[in-house]
Structure formats: C-alpha cells, structure tokens
Amino acid sequence: MKIARILQITKPDRDDTNDPSKYRQISLLNIEGKVLANLLIKIIMHHLYKSEFLNDNRYEFTHQKSTTDAAMEARQYIELQLERGRVVILSSLDVR
C-alpha cells in the first residue's frame, strides 16, 4: 500500500480558483516507499530471468530493450527468411 501526500497546484494562467479543472494534482510519495518498490521489482525480475520464466524475445517492460530492438530483430529474421526463399507474413497490432 502506498500513501502519498497530494498537493493542489494552480495551473499557469488560470485566474478562477473556484473551478476544480484549474488545478493540477501532484502526489508526493515517501522515499522509503519508492526505494522498497524498486528493490522488490529488481528482486522479482531477477528471479524471473534466472528461472528462465521470461522469454528472451520479450521487449515490453524489459530493462535495456526497446521497440527499436524488437523491430531490428524482426527485420533480421525477415531478411534471413527471404534470403532462404521463404514467404514471410508480418502482423502488427497496436492496442490503445
């Protein structure tokens, strides 16, 4: 459970302070909570990689991997298959 202190800051160039949409909410978490959360995430991810639970082809939410890396690997795979005379079909889905 995270406990945060919420600050209400008036947005720039907004004069009517009675309108709730004129405020920006900033949540301040304590440092101990942030450190603990990051430590737990690192321990869990280390365990998942060590036990080979996560696939090496996973790129989302993975440290030091990006969509560019995924695109480059897909390109290399496609080029290799085309050189071998095989047919390649690629399907991409962007979910919002």
C-alpha positions in Angstrom: 0.0 0.0 0.0 1.3 3.4 -0.9 0.5 6.5 1.0 1.0 9.8 -0.8 0.6 13.5 0.1 -1.5 15.2 -2.5 -0.7 18.9 -3.4 -3.1 21.0 -5.4 -1.2 23.4 -7.6 -3.0 26.1 -9.7 -2.3 25.7 -13.4 -0.5 28.7 -15.0 -2.6 31.5 -16.5 -5.8 30.3 -14.7 -7.5 33.1 -12.6 -10.7 31.4 -11.4 -9.5 29.4 -8.4 -13.0 28.1 -7.7 -13.0 25.8 -10.8 -11.6 22.4 -10.0 -10.2 22.0 -13.5 -7.8 24.9 -12.8 -5.7 22.7 -10.5 -3.0 20.1 -11.1 -2.6 17.4 -8.5 0.9 16.3 -7.6 1.3 13.3 -5.4 4.4 13.1 -3.2 5.4 9.6 -2.2 7.8 9.0 0.7 11.4 8.0 -0.3 11.3 4.7 1.7 8.3 3.5 -0.3 10.0 4.3 -3.6 13.2 2.5 -2.6 11.3 -0.5 -1.3 9.2 -0.7 -4.5 12.2 -0.5 -6.8 14.1 -3.1 -4.7 11.1 -5.5 -4.9 10.8 -5.0 -8.6 14.5 -5.8 -9.1 14.3 -8.9 -7.0 11.3 -10.2 -8.8 12.7 -9.5 -12.3 16.0 -11.1 -11.3 14.2 -14.2 -10.2 12.1 -14.3 -13.3 15.1 -14.1 -15.6 17.2 -16.5 -13.5 14.4 -19.2 -13.6 14.0 -18.5 -17.4 10.3 -17.8 -16.8 10.5 -14.8 -19.1 11.2 -15.3 -22.8 14.3 -13.6 -24.3 12.0 -12.4 -27.1 10.1 -10.2 -24.7 10.7 -6.5 -25.2 8.0 -4.6 -23.4 8.6 -3.7 -19.8 12.2 -5.1 -20.1 15.3 -3.3 -18.9 17.6 -2.1 -21.7 15.3 -3.3 -24.5 13.1 -1.2 -26.7 10.7 -1.4 -29.6 13.6 -0.4 -31.8 15.4 -3.6 -30.7 12.3 -5.6 -31.5 11.9 -4.0 -34.9 15.6 -4.7 -35.7 15.3 -8.3 -34.7 12.2 -8.7 -36.8 14.0 -7.2 -39.8 16.9 -9.5 -39.4 14.6 -12.5 -39.2 12.6 -11.4 -42.2 15.8 -10.8 -44.3 17.2 -14.2 -43.4 13.9 -15.9 -44.4 13.7 -14.0 -47.7 17.3 -15.0 -48.5 16.3 -18.6 -48.0 13.4 -18.1 -50.4 10.7 -18.4 -47.9 7.5 -16.4 -47.6 7.2 -14.0 -44.7 4.0 -12.7 -43.3 4.1 -10.0 -40.6 1.1 -8.9 -38.5 1.3 -6.0 -36.1 -1.2 -4.8 -33.5 -1.2 -1.5 -31.7 -3.6 -1.6 -28.8 -4.6 1.6 -27.0 
